Amino acid sequence: MIEKLKIKKFSNNVNTPKSIITGGAGFIGSNLVDHLINIGHKVVVLDNFVSGKKSNLAQHKKKDLKIVKIDISKGKNLAKYFKGADYIFHLAALAQIIPSIKNPKKYYKNNVIGTLNVVEGAKKVKIKKLIYAASASCYGTPKSFPTSEKDKIDLRHPYAVTKFIGEEIVMRYASMFNMPNISLRFFNVYGPRLDILSQYSAVMGNFISQKKNKKPLTVVGDGKQTRDFIHVDDLVSALVKVIQSKSVNKIYNLGSGKRTSINTIAKLFGGKKKFIPFRPGEPKNSQANILKIKKEINWKPKISIEEGIKKLLKR
Ligand SMILES: NC(=O)c1ccc[n+]([C@@H]2O[C@H](COP(=O)([O-])OP(=O)(O)OC[C@H]3O[C@@H](n4cnc5c(N)ncnc54)[C@H](O)[C@@H]3O)[C@@H](O)[C@H]2O)c1
């Protein structure tokens, strides 16, 4: 199923929408692939499988999904993969904080040069919309809650820097070359296929694996810190609404709009807790102001944290 640096043409109906997803074998990307195929898109995934998995996409038929194994930070001419596409979702990135501190150059090359290659390629073809997966890490340790798109940018680690430079590139290309680009600042996304095996997994991933292995849930600090958790199904529904909307050249927060403490998450998982030292540099609280996306895109999240965790634990 994997094709190296080569795309076969879909047997094409001109009216079938075609979407490209960079990073489509990853957690969020593969959930997006499922949904787009479900609503009738033909999908091409560009992924180098550095963290993505072939098994995340194994359920799809060749007629609906093409997979190209490629490193977008090395692929010089991505335009050839984008030809005939209506939408590009650029999700490919190295996405962990601690490794980015250990290896900033690798993160810079992968996330910044990768994004530059994607917009350069997209510039050469006519697409309806390009969506960039930006990150709420650009707000660092915010001062006001819920945090809006107009709040201060406060970059605390190389991962946040590379994702923010990526957003700047995408938005500059939108204004310089009149490209239909949108940047969405994802908050804490959770749901099926979340990475639970990495030593750098975030809280939800850790809790799932600890619960599975009947270990105590490790709570950082006093557990009173909060995060804005958005279920991947809600996030994917926002991505689809964004491509259907007329909005271009805009930045939106994408979260649940609610903040939930880690102690509350632990309680919903159930079981024993083990407190571990606070990690300096991490924000105390995080909560997205989602008024802009609600109003302009006519989207709202539907899955409560209680329901989302129940779904996760049922798997
Ligand atoms: N998960 C979250 O809570 C969250 C929050 C904010 C932003 N984001 C952003 O959303 C996107 C997806 O995140 P995710 O959680 O699904 O991570 P993930 O690691 O599961 O997915 C990233 C995918 O990109 C691929 N990839 C990485 N570098 C590549 C390259 N150079 N060429 C081709 N493919 C490459 C990986 O193999 C993987 O399939 C990322 O851009 C991330 O920065 C995620």
The ligand as an SDF file (V2000), in Angstrom:
LIG
                    3D

 44 48  0  0  0  0  0  0  0  0999 V2000
   -1.7490   16.4420   19.8450 N   0  0  0  0  0  0  0  0  0  0  0  0
   -1.8890   17.6740   20.3320 C   0  0  0  0  0  0  0  0  0  0  0  0
   -2.4200   17.8890   21.4430 O   0  0  0  0  0  0  0  0  0  0  0  0
   -1.4150   18.8640   19.5260 C   0  0  0  0  0  0  0  0  0  0  0  0
   -1.5100   20.1540   20.0930 C   0  0  0  0  0  0  0  0  0  0  0  0
   -1.0700   21.2440   19.3450 C   0  0  0  0  0  0  0  0  0  0  0  0
   -0.6050   21.0780   18.0440 C   0  0  0  0  0  0  0  0  0  0  0  0
   -0.5100   19.8160   17.5290 N   0  0  0  0  0  0  0  0  0  0  0  0
    0.0110   19.6730   16.1540 C   0  0  0  0  0  0  0  0  0  0  0  0
   -0.8380   18.7960   15.4220 O   0  0  0  0  0  0  0  0  0  0  0  0
   -0.0680   18.0580   14.4840 C   0  0  0  0  0  0  0  0  0  0  0  0
   -0.3510   16.5620   14.6320 C   0  0  0  0  0  0  0  0  0  0  0  0
    0.0020   16.1610   15.9350 O   0  0  0  0  0  0  0  0  0  0  0  0
   -0.2050   14.6850   16.4910 P   0  0  0  0  0  0  0  0  0  0  0  0
   -0.4900   14.8060   17.9390 O   0  0  0  0  0  0  0  0  0  0  0  0
   -1.1380   13.9570   15.6070 O   0  0  0  0  0  0  0  0  0  0  0  0
    1.2860   14.1200   16.3670 O   0  0  0  0  0  0  0  0  0  0  0  0
    1.8210   12.7590   15.6940 P   0  0  0  0  0  0  0  0  0  0  0  0
    3.2640   12.6720   16.0740 O   0  0  0  0  0  0  0  0  0  0  0  0
    0.9350   11.6310   16.0400 O   0  0  0  0  0  0  0  0  0  0  0  0
    1.6710   13.0790   14.1550 O   0  0  0  0  0  0  0  0  0  0  0  0
    2.6460   13.7600   13.3910 C   0  0  0  0  0  0  0  0  0  0  0  0
    2.7840   13.0270   12.0700 C   0  0  0  0  0  0  0  0  0  0  0  0
    3.7090   13.7510   11.2340 O   0  0  0  0  0  0  0  0  0  0  0  0
    4.6280   12.8240   10.6500 C   0  0  0  0  0  0  0  0  0  0  0  0
    5.8530   13.5920   10.3580 N   0  0  0  0  0  0  0  0  0  0  0  0
    6.6470   14.2570   11.2230 C   0  0  0  0  0  0  0  0  0  0  0  0
    7.6590   14.8490   10.5700 N   0  0  0  0  0  0  0  0  0  0  0  0
    7.4840   14.5630    9.2510 C   0  0  0  0  0  0  0  0  0  0  0  0
    8.2100   14.8710    8.0660 C   0  0  0  0  0  0  0  0  0  0  0  0
    9.3370   15.6190    8.1000 N   0  0  0  0  0  0  0  0  0  0  0  0
    7.7470   14.4280    6.8780 N   0  0  0  0  0  0  0  0  0  0  0  0
    6.6260   13.6710    6.8170 C   0  0  0  0  0  0  0  0  0  0  0  0
    5.9040   13.3400    7.9000 N   0  0  0  0  0  0  0  0  0  0  0  0
    6.3360   13.7740    9.1120 C   0  0  0  0  0  0  0  0  0  0  0  0
    4.7920   11.7290   11.7100 C   0  0  0  0  0  0  0  0  0  0  0  0
    5.2860   10.5130   11.2100 O   0  0  0  0  0  0  0  0  0  0  0  0
    3.3560   11.6180   12.2290 C   0  0  0  0  0  0  0  0  0  0  0  0
    2.6130   10.7070   11.4380 O   0  0  0  0  0  0  0  0  0  0  0  0
    1.3850   18.4510   14.7110 C   0  0  0  0  0  0  0  0  0  0  0  0
    1.7120   19.4360   13.7810 O   0  0  0  0  0  0  0  0  0  0  0  0
    1.3860   19.0310   16.1150 C   0  0  0  0  0  0  0  0  0  0  0  0
    2.4120   19.9900   16.2790 O   0  0  0  0  0  0  0  0  0  0  0  0
   -0.9000   18.6980   18.2390 C   0  0  0  0  0  0  0  0  0  0  0  0
  1  2  1  0
  2  3  2  0
  2  4  1  0
  4  5  1  0
  4 44  2  0
  5  6  2  0
  6  7  1  0
  7  8  2  0
  8  9  1  0
  8 44  1  0
  9 10  1  0
  9 42  1  0
 10 11  1  0
 11 12  1  0
 11 40  1  0
 12 13  1  0
 13 14  1  0
 14 15  2  0
 14 16  1  0
 14 17  1  0
 17 18  1  0
 18 19  2  0
 18 20  1  0
 18 21  1  0
 21 22  1  0
 22 23  1  0
 23 24  1  0
 23 38  1  0
 24 25  1  0
 25 26  1  0
 25 36  1  0
 26 27  1  0
 26 35  1  0
 27 28  2  0
 28 29  1  0
 29 30  1  0
 29 35  2  0
 30 31  1  0
 30 32  2  0
 32 33  1  0
 33 34  2  0
 34 35  1  0
 36 37  1  0
 36 38  1  0
 38 39  1  0
 40 41  1  0
 40 42  1  0
 42 43  1  0
M  CHG  2   8   1  16  -1
M  END
$$$$
